Amino acid sequence: MTAPVRRPRRRPGLEFLRWAWGQLTSMRTALLLLFLLALAAIPGSMIPQEGTSAISVIDFKEKYPGWDAVLEPLGMYHVYTSPGFSAIYLLLFISLVGCIIPRVTKYARSVRKPPPALPARIDRLPETRSAAYSGPTDEALDRAEKFLRGRRYRVARAEAGLSAERGYLREAGNLVFHVSLLAVLFGLAWSNLWGYHGTAVVVEGRGFANVLTQYDDFTSGAAVDTDSLEAFSLQVNSFVAEFETGDVQTGAARKFEASLTVTDADGTRDETLTVNEPIMTAGGTQVNLLGHGYAASFTVRDGDGNVAFSGPVVFLPQDGNYTSYGVIKVPDARPSRLAFEAYFFPTAAIDEVGGPYSSFPDALNPQVWLNAWYGEPKEETGAPESVYALDTTGLQPVLADDEEPLRAQMAVGAGFTLPDDLGSITFDGWERWVKLQVSDTPGNAMTLASILIGLIGLSLSLSIRPRRLFIRVAEGMVLTGGLDRADAASGLEDEVAALLAAAADSAPTGHNGDAPEPETHEEPPA
């Protein structure tokens, strides 16, 4: 009695995992994930992000409360750190690894294999040529082999013919491109996890130390220890800004240059920082020049005659001529705390309709126009607040004699006494400030190198044309044929004719020579 056939036990879970892995590692899935990654990055490029500029997010929320009600629940202010974006990124990484490894193994095997065997019917290839030949077979094959190797073909020799193939670097270029894409993703992840960047506004004559409390805004990866940032400091000695004064392009920027003194592990040295020319510290931290503006210096005395505030105040540019807005907060003034909203005009002018404005970005006629606020002393809560905006809660405007809000105009050195013994303010002068970006992105070098190598690989895969050529010498004839293994290739006809001419020791078709005119076979390939 025949024993029953035992069928292998089916494991639906294992079969599903194999199917899912095959789908994930397919090139189609990788392209789909790459498209989804680019699509998911669009909101992050259009909507301000918490990790990049928290102040911009606050301004956006105040300006567009309706959009904020929709975007906040969707997590659109932190797109790049959202679970969805991270999942697409990780799946793309896994898909590329699973797709590349089998292809590399297959390519390694194909490189070691010799060219294919000589086909039995060369005349059925897409392009063939033949000519009569009465010489020795070995001599014809020797000439053909020399011709093929001179054109970088790999050659396999048989008794009556040759097989040759070239274009192996096409697949190598394709693999290099995909491996480089994987390296780009790894480099970006490296920079995001172990990198950081922040900005700081530094007034001329003052310094910056690379500690967290010195930054105006700061973003770091999850693996960064913010207590162990690279130890360095810099001093902004001066900042030079030059603008076009001629009739053409008046006011256009011509020179922005900051003179710094940098102290790091290599010692103390002087550096010059310009736009698009960052400086590097000993530990690889990069310092860029992002912007500049004006800082006006004031001295404020309170109602008791004491100096309640003295120093520079950063003003933010509002237009191309550097009309700038700033806030002077004097919470320690007594008996009433004081605050001022001010505009700084580098080259002040007055329009009868529009009022004061700046007619040129350089400080040729600097003036400050301001109004004043006062109120009861406020208890300090420790809650952070912007130094560039004034919260008028608990304050009321200082009024002029006509019961309208007081407005004062001051040139450098001028002062103004507030009514009702509230105090006084003096415009002492102005300086320039620079906005510095300090960043450490350890994966940038790897990312850049990977992009360049990937472009080289892509160029190879697009320019190299895999091709096979064959030649047989028998029965008083030389027969050559060839086929291309890539679409849109050209030149096959000329190369088949040149191989025939080299083997028969004659001029190729279209040139004078002793070889008879070859026959062209246009039969379809087998």
RANORUR-V232181 format. One line per field, one symbol per residue. ss: DSSP state (2 for helix, 1 for strand, 0 for the rest). burial: 1 if it has 9 or more other C-alpha atoms within 8 Angstrom, else 0. Layout:
ss = ???
burial = ???
This chain:
ss = 0000000000022222222222220022222222222222222222000000022222222220222222222200002220222222222222222222222222222222000000000222001111110000222222222222220001111000111111022222222222222222222222222201111111100011100222001111000002220000111111111110000000001111111111110011111111001011000001111111111111111100001111111111100000011111110000001111111110111110001111000000101111111110000000000000000000111010000010011110001111000011111111111111111100022222222222222222222000111111110011111111000000022222222222200000000000000011100000
burial = 0000000000000000000000011100110011011001101100011100110110011000100100110011111001001101101111111111001100100000001001000111111111110000101111111011100011110000111111101111111111111111111111111111111111110111111001101111100100000011111111101111000001101001111111110000001011100111100011111100111111111110001111011111100011111111011011111111111111110000000011011110011111111111100000000001010000101111000011100111111101000111111111111111111111110111011011111111100111111111100011111111000000011001111111111111100000100000110000
